[in-house]
Amino acid sequence: MRSQRTPCQPGNFWQKRYYDRNLRDSREFTIKLRYLHRNPVKRGLVVNPEDWKWSSYRHYALREAGAVKIESEWTARDREQQASGTGATRIFLFPG
C-alpha cells in the first residue's frame, strides 16, 4: 500500500510559477486577447465567446458593457464625443 505524500515531505507541492510580462505591441495584444476570448469556448464552457459572462469579448466585439468593465482608448474617445455631441460611436470589431 502506498502512502499519500503530505506537504511536509520532500517533493513539489506547488505548481511551477507563472511568469507575466508586458506585451510588446498591438499585434501581440490582439493575439493574447483572442486567446482569452476563445478559451471558454475551447474548454467547452460556452458555445460562443459572447456567452462567457466574465469575458471582455462583448466590449471589444459588440461595444457593449458587461460584467467586466473595460477602459480602452475608444471608450474614452466615445465618452468624449458623446459629451461634446460630435461624431457617432465607432465600431472597431465585428462578431464573426
N, C-alpha and C positions, 0 to 999 in steps of 0.2 A: 504494500500500500504506500502510495506517495503522499508525502505531507505537502500541504499548500504553503507557499512562500509568504512570509509576513514582511511588512515594511522594514523590520529591524534586521533582516538577513541581507547579506551582500547580493548585489544584482541591481538591475534597473527597476526603479519604482515609478518614476516619472517618464513620460514620453519625451522624445527629443524636443528641444526648444525650437520654436518657430523664429523666423527672422523677418523683421519688417525692413522696408527700405522705401525711399522716395521714388516716385515714378519720374522717369526722365523726360517724357514728352507726351503730347496729346495722343499719339498712336498707342503708346503703352497704357495710358489711362483707358482708352477705348477697349483694348484687349482685356484688361482686368475687369472693367465694368461689365463687358459681355459675359465673362466667366461667372461673375457674381449673379447676373440676371438669369443665366441659363442653368445654374447649378440646382436649384429646387426642381426644375423640370427633369434634368438628367437623373436626379436621385429618386424620381417618382413621387415627389411630394405634391406636385400640382401638374396640371396638363399644360398650362400656358404661363409664361413668366409674370404676366399681369395678375395672376391669381394668388401669388405669394404675397401675403399681407405685409411682410417685413422687408420688402424689396423697394428699391428706388426706381424700378422699371417704369412704373406709371408716371413718375415725374419726368424722366428723360424721354420716353417714347410718346406718351399721351398728354403731357403737360398738365397732369392732374396732381392735386395734393393727396398724399396718402398718409399712412401711419408713420412713415419715415419722412421727416421734414428735411428738405434739401435746399441749401442756399447755393445757387450757382450763378455764374456770370449772367445768364439770360433771365433768371428770376429777378435779379436785381435790376436789370435793364427794363424788363417788363413792368416792374413796380414803378420805376421812374417814369416810364412812358404813360402808364395809366394815371399817375399823379399829375402829370403835366398835360394830359389829354392829347398827346401826339402819338400817332402810329398805332397799328394793330399788333396784337400779340403774335409773335412769330413762332413757328413750329420747326424744330431742327431735325427731329427723327420721326419716322412714321412706323407704326407697327407693321410687321410683315411676315 
